[in-house]
Amino acid sequence: MTPFPLLAESWEPNDAAAEWTFKLSEGVAFSHGKPFVAADVVYTYQCIIDSDVGSTGAGNFSNVDPDGIVAVDDRTVRIKLIEPYVDFPGTTVFSQSPIVPEGMTNADLATKSFGAGPSVLDSFTPGETTTVFVKN
């Protein structure tokens, strides 16, 4: 039950554990070819905590300062917390918080697959039990 980075190569808290810096992995791309960059992480987490979006993962990020999610550069994200939390990386691993490309809408997310993980959706038919994934 120890989280470890996948899309990030590392994470580091400040001395108070109230600010976390994530160094993103190099050479990662979404399944449709767009390179994975810090702006995608910022966009995703801002959407998750936006009450207008209604994300089921919002509670996992209730300690994140909405103005404190910053892309330092293409491979570095800094996240400020409202209060220190030494286990913050553990909040990033829930299924409600997959990183999506910047600009994705709820409609896009409901009808398209744009993952950056090891597999890509090949076929899915609502009401059927078989969903097919292929290697990304």
Long-range contacts (C-beta under 8 A, 24 or more apart in sequence): 3-89, 3-90, 3-92, 3-93, 5-89, 6-117, 7-36, 7-41, 7-99, 7-116, 11-89, 13-86, 13-88, 16-84, 17-81, 17-84, 17-85, 17-86, 17-88, 18-80, 18-81, 18-83, 18-84, 18-85, 19-68, 19-78, 19-79, 19-80, 19-81, 20-78, 20-79, 20-81, 20-88, 20-89, 21-72, 21-76, 21-77, 21-78, 21-79, 22-76, 22-77, 22-78, 22-79, 23-75, 23-76, 24-74, 24-75, 24-76, 24-77, 26-75, 28-116, 29-116, 30-101, 30-114, 30-115, 30-116, 31-113, 31-114, 31-115, 31-116, 31-120, 31-136, 32-101, 32-114, 34-101, 34-114, 36-99, 36-116, 37-71, 37-74, 37-75, 37-102, 38-71, 38-72, 38-73, 38-74, 38-75, 38-76, 38-77, 39-71, 39-74, 39-102, 40-99, 40-100, 40-101, 40-102, 41-69, 41-71, 41-77, 41-99, 42-69, 42-70, 42-71, 42-77, 42-102, 43-100, 43-101, 43-102, 43-103, 43-104, 44-97, 44-98, 44-99, 44-100, 45-69, 45-79, 45-97, 47-100, 48-96, 48-97, 53-106, 55-96, 56-96, 57-94, 57-96, 57-97, 60-91, 60-94, 60-96, 60-97, 61-91, 61-97, 63-88, 63-91
